[in-house]
Amino acid sequence: MELSPHVINSVIHPTAAFLADLAPVAGSSGCTGDDGTAAPIPWETSQLNPKNRINSLAPLESPLWRIDGCTSIDVFIPELSTQTTLVRDLLELDRAFHTKDRVRLSRLAISMHILRRLQTWTKSFSDPERYLNSLPFGSRIIFRDLSLDIEQIEIVVAQTHSLEVYQFSVPQLQAAWGPDTILPPCIDISDVRIIEQIHDSTSLVSINGKLWILKALTSFPKYLYHELKLLLAMKPHPNIISRPAHLVTKRIIFGSKRSVLGFTLEYHHHGTLRDIVPLLGPSGSSTLSEQFKWAIQITSALRHYRETMGTFYPDLRLDNIVLSATRDAIMVDFEQRGVWCEFAAPEVNCIEYIRILATASDDDIPAGVKQRYADRMEQLLPGFELLLERQQYTNPPGGYNVSWLSLSPREQEAAEVYMLARVLWCIFEGVSAPQKATIWVSYRWESPLQFPEYRRTPPPVQRLIDQCTKGRRATLDSKIVRQDSRLALRESPDPTQSHPEAVHRTARDWWRHEISWAEDYLEARDRMKKSGEWNDNPYGRPGLDEVLERLHVMKSDLGIP
């Protein structure tokens, strides 16, 4: 089964449990015969046909544009599943679906194709810089189609005037947070020079010759303002990103309001542990001393955040930990949006399944099923729907992560400990993520191990990790794996020949079992809460204080300075 946005609802999300049959994907017919072998390809769609050849995918000599990542929303292309097999193959669209980092993405055929079309489109303007600067912040360049002939690709620009309505000015933020909140100085977006977009919400920028990280969102600014509030209220800690240095503003086109587009943070040039750890582990460059240092620093920072802010950190993974110039671990990303199910604790996942089903599109699951889960979610967190749907920032005290908000503080800490243990496993084993091949995201260095396999982790740390991940459950990749840019059955004799129907059927059965477990868990939780029997740490995981203390003891017992 090819990877595309289509598989999110049919395989990756719990909505798969309610899809009786797999809808045919456009462009997929004619690829294989009934026995799974390759079927003859008609001349009309053959790559040998001259009309189906791409003029060039070579790098441009003087490019006017650059691809920094495929989570950016600056340029939109048609959904992958609507493209023919020919276009998907020639432009490497399936590979683009799971490739996020700039290095690998920039080498893909689709990136070269996009850049070439943007080059000709930009040159069609008499003053392209003036035109692009006149657009509202967050405007989208949309490719209406993906013809192999770049001149046949129609481009339209969607101007996001509606986004400006939801952006706050400095006085609005000050009024929302009160006079005790000291806001950073403002700087106009015209004085910020973009160097590189690192992620969909973070860019490397230069201000007066100094490098900074710019955090900005071109949709849902409420998450940006929530993170900004947390960072400004947070008490300093050496292993948590420092206070924002600037508010980046822009005068909106309609009216005189100067809206806050983002904020700047200290730049740590070494990057994230996600990319650093897998390089250090196999080479032996990372010592036990340094691994224990990072483990203690992250645990200390997590405990400090919980104790001083009284809230949760649901985003703990190596992607959100950077390395400072002194090789210290620094926690970043405080939007509180959460992580994928592969990273989260099972008690968080069971509520997240309900949330996904409650907010699914009417086309994804039957309306009656959706309403049933919406009612269940309302029991867990009254008012959840309004919290999620409201675009305007309303300064909610706990943020917008309804799954975590449905948990008690002790349950939240137990879930944080679960994620922390998975991070410790990655650090001591020298891998990017707990999965060998995460289904919808690929890493530059894929893990050779699957959690909780151990090769390098000292036995005392193994025991701690096992205790911190009590209650863990098998994830979807126990049944379905990503092989390059395809989904396949793990137990198939020849996974490359896994039929889409078989993959979907396996995912559907797995999700039905998982949703049934989630409902049973929540029902037991409700019943025991009413009777006073519920333990907010049902799996008996250690707390953050105990984890930190045990790390210090283990380090000392192993004779590590």
C-alpha positions in Angstrom: 0.0 0.0 0.0 1.4 3.4 -1.0 1.9 6.0 1.6 -0.4 9.1 1.2 -2.7 11.2 3.2 -5.4 8.6 2.4 -3.8 6.1 4.8 -4.1 8.4 7.8 -7.8 7.6 8.1 -7.8 4.1 6.6 -4.8 2.8 8.5 -3.0 5.1 10.9 -5.9 6.7 12.8 -8.6 4.8 14.8 -11.1 5.9 12.1 -9.8 2.8 10.3 -11.9 0.7 12.7 -15.1 2.0 11.1 -14.2 1.8 7.4 -15.8 -1.4 6.2 -14.0 -1.4 2.8 -11.0 0.3 1.5 -12.0 2.9 -1.1 -10.0 2.7 -4.3 -7.2 5.2 -4.6 -7.0 7.3 -7.8 -4.3 6.3 -10.1 -3.7 2.9 -8.4 -5.5 0.8 -10.9 -3.6 -1.1 -13.5 -0.5 -1.5 -11.3 -0.9 -5.1 -10.4 -2.9 -8.1 -11.5 -5.2 -10.2 -9.3 -2.2 -12.3 -8.2 -0.2 -9.3 -7.2 2.2 -9.4 -10.2 2.9 -6.4 -12.3 0.2 -5.8 -15.0 1.1 -4.4 -18.4 1.3 -0.6 -18.5 -0.6 1.1 -21.4 1.5 3.2 -23.7 -0.6 6.2 -22.8 0.7 6.2 -19.2 4.1 4.6 -19.9 7.3 6.3 -18.8 8.7 5.4 -22.2 6.2 7.6 -23.9 8.0 10.9 -24.7 5.0 13.0 -23.6 5.3 11.5 -20.1 8.9 12.5 -19.6 9.9 15.4 -17.3 12.0 18.0 -19.0 14.5 18.2 -16.2 14.9 17.6 -12.5 18.5 19.0 -12.3 19.2 21.7 -9.7 18.7 25.2 -11.0 21.8 27.3 -11.5 20.3 30.5 -9.9 17.2 29.3 -7.9 14.8 32.0 -6.6 13.2 29.5 -4.2 14.4 26.8 -1.8 12.6 23.8 -0.2 13.2 23.7 3.5 10.8 21.0 4.5 7.5 19.3 3.6 5.6 20.4 6.7 5.8 24.0 5.5 2.4 25.4 4.4 3.8 28.0 2.1 3.2 25.8 -1.0 0.4 23.4 -1.3 0.3 20.6 -3.9 -2.7 18.3 -4.7 -3.3 15.3 -2.5 -1.0 12.4 -3.3 -3.9 9.9 -3.6 -5.4 11.9 -6.5 -2.3 11.5 -8.7 -1.7 8.8 -11.2 0.8 6.1 -10.5 3.0 7.6 -13.2 3.2 11.0 -11.5 3.6 9.5 -8.1 6.5 7.4 -9.3 8.3 10.0 -11.4 8.0 12.7 -8.7 8.6 10.4 -5.7 5.4 11.6 -4.0 5.1 8.6 -1.7 8.6 9.2 -0.4 7.8 12.9 0.2 4.9 11.9 2.4 7.1 10.6 5.2 10.3 12.7 4.6 10.4 15.8 6.7 14.0 16.9 7.0 15.5 19.4 4.5 18.5 17.4 3.5 16.7 14.4 2.1 13.6 16.3 0.9 15.7 18.7 -1.2 16.9 15.7 -3.2 13.5 14.4 -4.2 12.1 14.8 -7.7 9.0 16.6 -6.4 11.2 19.3 -4.8 13.0 19.9 -8.0 9.7 20.0 -9.9 8.2 22.5 -7.5 11.3 24.8 -7.6 11.3 24.8 -11.4 7.6 25.8 -11.6 8.1 28.5 -8.9 11.1 29.8 -10.9 9.0 30.4 -14.1 6.0 31.7 -12.1 8.1 34.2 -10.2 9.8 35.5 -13.3 6.3 36.2 -14.8 6.0 39.2 -12.4 7.5 42.5 -13.2 8.3 43.1 -9.5 7.9 39.7 -7.7 9.4 40.9 -4.4 6.9 43.7 -4.1 4.0 41.4 -4.9 5.0 38.7 -2.4 5.6 41.3 0.4 2.1 42.7 -0.2 0.5 39.4 0.7 -0.9 38.8 4.2 1.3 36.7 6.5 0.6 33.0 6.0 -0.7 33.3 2.4 -0.5 30.1 0.5 0.8 29.3 -3.0 -1.3 26.5 -4.4 -0.5 24.2 -7.2 -3.9 23.3 -8.8 -2.4 20.2 -10.5 0.9 18.3 -10.9 1.4 18.0 -14.6 4.8 16.6 -15.6 5.0 19.6 -17.9 5.7 22.5 -15.4 4.2 25.1 -17.7 0.9 23.3 -17.5 0.8 23.6 -13.7 -1.7 26.3 -12.7 -0.8 28.3 -9.6 -3.1 30.3 -7.5 -2.4 32.4 -4.4 -4.8 32.1 -1.4 -4.5 35.3 0.6 -5.1 34.5 4.3 -6.8 37.7 5.4 -8.9 35.6 7.8 -5.7 34.7 9.7 -5.2 38.4 10.6 -8.5 38.4 12.4 -7.1 35.8 14.9 -3.7 37.5 15.4 -3.4 39.5 18.6 -1.6 42.9 18.9 0.8 43.6 21.8 -1.9 45.5 23.8 -4.3 42.6 23.4 -1.7 40.1 24.7 -0.9 42.4 27.6 -4.6 42.8 28.5 -5.1 39.0 28.4 -2.1 38.2 30.6 -2.1 41.2 32.9 0.5 43.8 33.8 2.7 41.4 35.7 3.7 39.7 32.4 6.7 41.5 31.0 6.7 41.2 27.2 9.9 41.2 25.2 10.7 44.2 22.9 9.1 44.2 19.4 10.8 43.9 16.1 9.2 44.3 12.7 9.2 41.3 10.4 11.0 43.4 7.7 14.0 43.5 10.0 14.2 39.7 10.3 16.1 37.8 7.6 15.2 34.2 7.1 18.2 31.9 6.8 16.5 28.5 6.8 13.1 27.0 7.8 13.9 24.2 10.2 10.4 22.9 10.9 6.9 24.0 10.1 6.9 26.4 13.0 10.6 27.2 13.5 13.0 29.1 11.3 16.6 30.1 11.7 16.8 33.9 11.2 19.3 36.7 11.5 18.6 40.0 13.3 21.3 42.6 13.2 23.8 39.9 12.3 22.9 37.6 15.2 21.3 34.2 14.7 18.0 33.4 16.4 15.2 30.8 16.2 11.9 32.3 15.1 8.8 30.5 16.3 5.8 31.4 14.2 2.6 29.7 13.0 0.8 30.4 9.8 -2.4 28.8 11.2 -4.0 28.5 14.6 -2.0 31.3 16.3 -3.8 30.4 19.6 -1.1 27.6 20.1 1.7 30.1 19.5 0.3 32.6 22.1 -0.2 29.8 24.6 3.4 28.7 24.3 4.6 32.3 24.5 2.6 32.8 27.7 4.2 29.7 29.3 7.7 30.7 28.3 7.3 34.2 29.7 5.8 32.8 33.0 8.4 30.1 33.4 11.1 30.3 36.1 14.5 29.9 34.5 16.2 26.4 34.4 19.6 25.7 32.7 18.0 22.8 30.7 14.9 24.7 29.5 15.0 27.1 26.5 15.6 30.7 27.7 13.0 33.4 27.7 11.8 34.8 24.3 14.0 37.7 23.2 11.7 39.5 20.7 8.1 39.7 19.6 8.0 39.7 15.8 5.2 41.9 14.5 3.7 43.1 11.2 1.2 45.8 10.4 -1.9 44.1 8.9 -3.3 45.2 5.6 -6.7 46.2 6.8 -6.7 48.6 9.7 -3.8 49.9 11.8 -3.3 46.9 14.1 0.3 45.6 14.4 -0.2 41.9 15.0 2.2 39.5 16.8 3.4 36.9 14.3 5.9 35.1 16.4 8.8 35.4 18.9 12.5 34.7 18.9 14.5 32.2 21.0 18.1 31.5 21.6 19.7 29.5 18.8 21.6 26.3 19.6 23.5 25.4 16.5 24.1 21.7 17.3 20.5 20.8 16.6 18.2 18.2 18.2 19.2 15.0 20.0 17.1 13.2 17.4 19.9 13.8 14.8 22.8 13.8 17.2 22.2 10.7 19.3 22.2 8.1 16.5 25.5 9.4 15.2 27.3 9.3 18.6 26.0 5.9 19.7 27.5 3.6 17.0 30.7 5.6 16.8 31.3 5.4 20.6 31.5 9.2 20.8 28.8 9.3 23.4 30.0 8.1 26.8 28.0 6.8 29.7 29.0 9.9 31.5 27.4 12.1 28.9 24.3 9.9 28.6 23.7 10.1 32.3 24.3 13.8 32.2 21.6 14.2 29.6 19.2 11.8 31.4 19.6 13.8 34.6 19.3 17.2 32.9 16.1 16.2 31.1 14.5 14.7 34.2 15.5 17.7 36.3 14.0 20.1 33.7 10.8 18.1 33.5 10.4 18.1 37.3 11.2 21.8 37.5 8.5 22.6 34.8 5.9 20.6 36.6 6.7 21.9 40.1 6.9 25.6 39.1 4.3 25.8 36.4 1.8 23.3 37.8 1.0 22.0 34.3 2.1 19.2 32.0 4.6 18.7 29.2 3.1 16.3 26.6 5.8 16.7 23.9 8.7 14.7 25.3 10.8 13.1 22.5 14.3 13.6 21.1 13.0 16.0 18.5 12.2 18.5 21.2 15.6 18.4 23.0 18.4 20.5 21.5 22.1 20.4 22.4 23.8 23.6 23.7 27.3 24.8 22.9 28.4 23.2 26.1 26.8 19.9 25.1 23.9 20.2 27.6 20.4 19.1 26.9 17.8 21.9 26.5 14.1 21.2 26.4 12.1 23.2 23.7 8.6 23.3 22.3 5.9 24.2 24.8 2.8 24.4 22.6 1.5 21.4 24.6 0.0 19.8 21.4 1.3 16.3 22.4 3.0 13.5 20.5 2.0 10.7 18.2 0.5 7.6 19.8 3.7 5.7 19.3 5.4 8.0 21.8 2.6 8.6 24.4 1.5 6.6 27.4 -1.4 4.2 26.9 -3.7 6.1 29.3 -3.2 9.2 27.2 -3.7 7.3 24.0 -7.0 5.8 25.1 -8.5 9.3 25.5 -6.8 10.5 22.3 -8.5 7.7 20.4 -11.9 9.0 21.7 -10.9 12.6 20.8 -9.9 11.6 17.2 -13.2 9.8 16.7 -15.2 12.5 18.3 -13.8 15.2 15.9 -13.4 13.1 12.8 -14.9 14.3 9.5 -18.4 13.1 8.7 -17.0 11.4 5.7 -14.6 9.3 7.8 -17.0 7.6 10.2 -20.8 7.3 10.5 -22.4 10.3 12.1 -23.9 8.2 14.9 -20.5 6.7 15.8 -19.0 10.2 15.8 -21.7 11.5 18.1 -21.3 8.6 20.5 -17.6 9.4 21.0 -18.3 13.1 21.2 -20.7 12.4 24.1 -18.0 10.3 25.7 -15.4 13.0 25.3 -17.8 15.6 26.8 -18.1 13.4 29.9 -14.3 13.3 30.1 -13.8 17.0 29.6 -16.9 19.2 29.5 -16.6 21.9 26.8 -13.9 20.1 24.9 -15.4 20.8 21.5 -15.6 24.6 22.0 -12.0 24.6 23.2 -10.8 22.9 20.1 -13.0 24.6 17.5 -12.6 28.2 18.7 -10.0 29.9 16.5 -9.6 32.9 18.7 -7.0 32.8 21.5 -8.9 32.9 24.8 -6.1 32.5 27.3 -7.2 29.1 28.6 -5.2 28.2 31.8 -4.4 24.7 30.7 -4.0 25.1 26.9 -5.8 23.1 24.2 -4.7 19.5 24.7 -8.0 18.0 25.7 -6.6 14.5 26.1 -4.1 15.6 28.8 -6.6 18.0 30.3 -8.8 15.0 30.9 -6.2 13.5 33.3 -5.6 14.4 36.9 -2.2 16.0 37.8 -0.9 12.6 39.2 -2.0 10.8 36.0 -0.3 13.5 34.0 3.0 13.0 35.9 2.8 9.2 35.4 2.3 9.8 31.6 5.3 12.1 31.6 7.4 9.5 33.3 6.4 7.0 30.6 7.6 9.4 27.8 10.7 10.2 29.8 11.6 6.5 30.0 11.3 6.2 26.2 13.6 9.1 25.8 16.1 7.6 28.1 15.9 4.4 26.1 16.7 6.3 22.9 19.7 8.1 24.6 21.3 5.0 26.1 20.6 2.9 23.0 21.8 5.6 20.6 18.7 5.8 18.4 16.3 8.6 17.1 13.0 7.1 18.1 11.5 4.0 19.9 10.3 2.5 16.6 12.5 1.0 13.8 10.4 2.8 11.2 7.7 5.1 12.3 4.8 4.6 9.9 4.3 8.1 8.7 7.6 9.8 9.5 11.0 8.7 8.4 14.2 9.8 10.1 17.6 10.4 8.5 18.9 7.5 10.6 16.3 4.9 11.2 16.5 2.9 14.4 18.0 -0.6 14.2 16.0 -1.5 17.4 12.4 -1.7 18.4 11.5 -0.6 22.0 12.1 -2.2 24.4 15.0 -4.2 23.0 18.3 -3.6 24.8 21.9 -3.7 23.5 23.8 -0.9 25.2 21.7 0.3 28.1 23.2 -0.6 31.5 21.0 -3.2 33.4 20.1 -0.8 36.3 18.8 1.7 33.7 17.0 -1.1 31.9 15.1 -1.9 35.1 14.2 1.8 35.6 12.9 2.1 32.1 10.8 -1.0 32.4 9.3 0.2 35.7 8.6 3.6 34.1 6.8 2.1 31.1 4.5 -0.3 33.0 1.3 -0.8 31.2 2.9 -0.4 27.8 1.0 -1.8 24.9 2.0 -2.9 21.4 1.7 -0.2 18.8 0.3 -0.5 15.3 3.7 -1.2 13.9 3.6 -4.6 15.6 1.2 -5.5 12.7 2.0 -3.0 9.9 5.4 -1.7 9.0 6.7 1.0 6.6 9.2 -0.4 4.1 10.7 2.6 2.3 7.5 4.4 1.0 5.0 1.5 1.3 3.0 0.0 4.1 3.2 -3.8 4.5 2.2 -6.5 6.8 4.9 -7.4 9.3 4.2 -11.1 9.2 3.8 -11.4 5.5 6.3 -13.9 3.9 6.9 -11.2 1.3 5.9 -7.8 2.8 6.5 -6.0 -0.5 3.5 -7.9 -1.9 1.1 -6.9 0.8 -2.2 -5.9 -0.8 -3.8 -2.6 0.3 -7.0 -4.5 1.3 -5.0 -6.8 3.5 -3.1 -3.9 5.1 -6.4 -2.0 5.8 -8.1 -5.1 7.1 -5.3 -5.7 9.5 -5.3 -2.1 10.7 -9.1 -2.2 11.1 -9.0 -5.3 13.3 -6.1 -3.9 15.3 -7.9 -0.6 15.9 -11.1 -2.3 16.9 -9.3 -4.2 19.5 -7.4 -1.2 20.7 -10.6 1.0 20.9 -12.4 -1.7 22.8 -9.5 -1.8 25.3 -9.6 2.1 25.6 -13.4 2.0 26.3 -13.0 -0.7 28.9 -10.2 1.2 30.6 -12.1 4.5 30.8 -15.3 2.7 31.9 -13.3 1.0 34.8 -11.7 4.4 35.6 -15.1 6.1 35.8 -16.6 3.3 38.0 -13.6 3.2 40.4 -13.6 7.0 40.6 -17.2 7.0 41.8 -16.5 4.3 44.3 -13.3 6.0 45.6 -11.1 3.0 44.5 -9.3 4.7 41.6 -5.5 5.0 41.8 -4.3 8.0 39.8 -1.1 6.0 39.1 -2.8 2.6 38.2 0.4 1.1 36.8 2.6 2.0 39.8 5.2 4.0 37.9 7.8 5.9 39.9 7.4 9.7 40.2 9.8 12.2 38.7 11.5 12.8 42.1 12.2 9.1 42.4 13.5 8.8 38.8 15.9 11.7 39.3 17.2 10.2 42.6 17.7 6.8 41.1 19.6 8.2 38.1 22.0 9.9 40.5 22.4 6.7 42.5 23.0 4.6 39.4 25.6 7.0 38.1 27.4 6.9 41.4 27.3 3.1 41.7 28.7 2.8 38.2 31.6 5.0 39.2 30.8 7.7 36.6 32.1 11.1 37.6 
